[in-house]
Amino acid sequence: MSKDIGKRVLETVGKASMPVSVEYIAQRVNVGWGTALRYALELVAAGKINGMKTTKSWVFWIQNSTKEDIE
């Protein structure tokens, strides 16, 4: 995982006040939808964020995130 993109995805999810979509992540990190999904799923697999498949796509969040979780 590219540390830069992965870090930016983690920061984007961590700063959000509610679960975010792949499109939300992609727009803020300035990457394609598929790239945003890939990095978000890698972060889920690493246990850094939570993710859930919905009927439309995926949503991601950090449970009770703190500043230390993002850094």
C-alpha positions in Angstrom: 0.0 0.0 0.0 1.3 3.4 -0.9 1.8 5.0 2.5 0.8 8.4 1.1 -2.5 7.4 -0.3 -3.2 5.0 2.5 -2.5 7.8 5.1 -4.7 10.2 3.2 -7.6 7.7 3.1 -7.2 7.0 6.8 -7.2 10.8 7.6 -10.3 11.3 5.4 -12.3 8.6 7.1 -11.0 9.6 10.6 -12.0 13.3 10.2 -15.6 12.4 9.0 -18.4 12.7 11.5 -20.3 9.8 9.9 -19.6 6.8 7.7 -18.3 7.9 4.3 -18.7 6.4 0.8 -16.0 5.4 -1.6 -16.9 8.4 -3.8 -16.5 10.7 -0.8 -13.0 9.3 -0.2 -12.0 9.3 -3.9 -13.0 13.0 -4.2 -11.1 14.1 -1.1 -8.0 12.1 -1.7 -8.0 12.9 -5.5 -7.9 9.3 -6.7 -10.2 7.2 -8.8 -13.1 5.3 -7.3 -11.4 1.9 -7.6 -8.2 3.1 -6.0 -10.1 4.6 -3.1 -12.0 1.3 -2.6 -8.8 -0.7 -2.7 -7.0 1.4 -0.1 -10.1 1.6 2.1 -10.5 -2.2 2.0 -6.8 -2.7 2.8 -7.3 -0.5 5.9 -10.3 -2.6 6.9 -8.2 -5.7 6.5 -5.4 -4.1 8.7 -8.0 -3.3 11.4 -7.5 0.5 11.1 -11.0 1.4 9.9 -14.4 -0.3 9.7 -16.2 -1.0 6.5 -19.6 -2.4 5.5 -21.0 -3.4 2.2 -24.4 -1.8 1.5 -26.9 -2.5 -1.3 -25.2 0.3 -3.3 -21.5 0.2 -2.4 -19.3 0.4 0.7 -19.2 2.8 3.6 -16.3 3.3 5.9 -15.8 4.7 9.4 -13.6 4.7 12.5 -15.3 3.6 15.7 -14.8 6.2 18.4 -11.8 7.7 16.6 -9.4 10.0 18.3 -6.5 12.1 16.9 -4.1 9.4 17.9 -6.0 6.8 15.8 -5.4 8.8 12.6 -1.7 9.5 13.1 
